[in-house]
Amino acid sequence: MYMKRLNIKDYYKNMGTLIDIEHPLDYASYHHPDSINIPYEKLLLNYKALLNKDEKYFIVCSKGTKSRKAVSILEFYGYDVTQMSYE
């Protein structure tokens, strides 16, 4: 399966909800101003209540490891998700 991955600058061309999955303390120290914080574990445990399959989501984390895993799982369940990077 091909995973979509975009640079954070491309987010503005594609518009959707930008979700930063970092721990709240890490999110507080650095995040994109248009992002919302849903920590990785919370997102994976509650994705059905937090996400809508009719919307587009962009998932970002500092190193890309957790966002790659989250995108892979959410794509499997039919969500329109794209991995983002801060680079």
Long-range contacts (C-beta under 8 A, 24 or more apart in sequence): 1-72, 1-75, 3-68, 3-71, 3-72, 3-75, 3-83, 4-71, 4-81, 4-82, 4-83, 5-82, 5-83, 5-84, 5-85, 6-58, 6-82, 6-83, 6-84, 6-85, 7-84, 7-85, 7-87, 8-32, 8-60, 8-84, 8-85, 8-86, 8-87, 11-58, 11-84, 14-56, 14-58, 14-82, 15-56, 16-55, 16-56, 16-57, 16-58, 16-80, 16-82, 17-55, 17-56, 17-57, 17-58, 18-57, 18-58, 18-60, 18-84, 19-43, 19-57, 19-58, 19-59, 19-60, 20-60, 20-61, 21-59, 21-60, 21-61, 21-66, 21-67, 21-70, 22-61, 22-62, 22-66, 26-62, 30-62, 32-60, 32-86, 35-60, 40-66, 40-69, 40-70, 43-70, 44-70, 44-73, 47-74, 47-77, 47-79, 51-79, 53-78, 53-79, 53-80, 55-80, 56-80, 56-81, 56-82, 57-81, 57-82, 58-82, 58-83, 58-84, 59-83, 59-84, 60-84, 60-85, 60-86, 62-86
